[in-house]
Amino acid sequence: MEKNKKRLILASAVVVLSLNIISCNDYLDINESPNAGHIENITPAQVLPGAINELFRTQGSEEGGGRIYSMMTFGNVMMNSWATDVYNYGGIYGGEYALSSVNSSFYSGIWNRIYLYTANLKLVEDYPNTDHSQDNYVAIAKIIKAFYMQYIVDLYGDAPYQEAFLRSGNTTPEYDDDQDIYKALIAELEAANTLIDTKNSNAVIAATDPVFKGDMNKWKTFSNTIKLRMLLRMSNVSGNMAAYRDLKLADLSGSAFIKYNGSGGADENVLNNPGYSSGNNDKMNPFLTSYRVNSSGSDVSAYKYLCASEHIANCLNGNLMNSSETYYSKFNNIVDPRRFRMFSSVTYNGIPQVKGIRQGADTGQPGALLDNKNLSRLALGNFIGDKTVATISELIAAGNARGGVVMSVAESELLQAEAAIRYPSLFTNAEDHFNKAIDASCRWLGAATADVAVYKAIIATRPGLGLGVGSTGQKIEAIMTQKWLALTNINPTEMFIEYNRTGYPVTPMAVTSTQSNRPLRLFYPNSEYASNSANVPALSSADIFTKNKFTPFWNQN
């Protein structure tokens, strides 16, 4: 791609304190209002938690975004896990199904909000720190910035980076080559680890950290895991980038990653929780307020119209409906122990099951027949795990207490399993990591332990679903299938990206799709074409759905 590019950041920059937003000016400037302190006086302890909270809201919620910025909705619909209750609601997810309106407005808030709040992380990095008192905050900012900026590359390709965070110093940043951004982000992770390892005696404890509460050893394992994910994303590259990948993988061999030790809770998953409470909607866990209840205890609209897709129902139920589609054969007669923790149980033809609807089908059509209008909604495992609750207030309390998943330990274990299969001289114990990932996913959702043991034993005999048998390709398929199941309702956009990388698991298109495949990237948003037109690449619809120079670099081979 052209080299006269570097980076952009959008419409208005804000500094965030806790969950509150300070007033903003036009392009990354901050107003000097009587109610907001001067920017140079705002400390990392104040800026960091708000930036992390808002970035997580982009990842884990659709609240207030009208699905413009929700990575949760985007990934779950694109991966055919969610569908619409067409018996009672119309038009919802129609654009996602048809893919005819994938344009510069389609989920444009993902770009806008990630840039907006990573700019605040850059404020933390740039804060005066000659005495090294802010080293812990700087390290955390670098790690979180790398985590979310990876999604910019993975969803958009080339993007602003070097000039993206200069605020009013440069409101029309050039675009950088996406593989150079990847290298820069990996360098940021390594720099963060160096700060953590140095343990400068002047460094203050990161007391306002809403993720690990200042535990820098956990931040380092998270950093290593992000780096592993980035390097595995490059599994198909060649030439200089392959040599770079192999060098960095060798450096990473033997490092500590996020791992499952048996609890599957806050001590293992990477969770954001600034102190969620039921005081009002803004103070609640954003996943709760988007998909189940608001602070008054009422069901929210998304919970009412959102249901399981027929596709994920077939997979969770063990192909109970005996579909002839070959991609369901590996699931035949294997009931997933997570099914009623992910989606509610509906009795159909006398059999309790996850009851889904075919994406794009209208009432009375195949996949949406009128003989049973009851559909499965999101179930309690998504909100409370293995906790027992009897009332809505207990549900709210439990959901707020456990926080929201930034990265699950199940994802980390599956990354380690893939690394062991692809690079066995550097990483080991693929099957152990694979089984721990399933344990962690089931534990988070509250599935019965005995059922989990039976499930693992059976899938070990199914190529493409377990690691006990099959070719290398089928083992990768099994890892991606289990990652899809583990990340549904948790971090599904990650699985959408992995699907683009590997082609697994096989996922049917909606019946109303106008395209033969899902998008390989997203359009740059309208804000770019309006304010940075000299630098933003011009894309056509064909560029979104076919591999070309605009596709993220790791998916061009």
Disulfide bonds with the S-S distance in Angstrom:
none
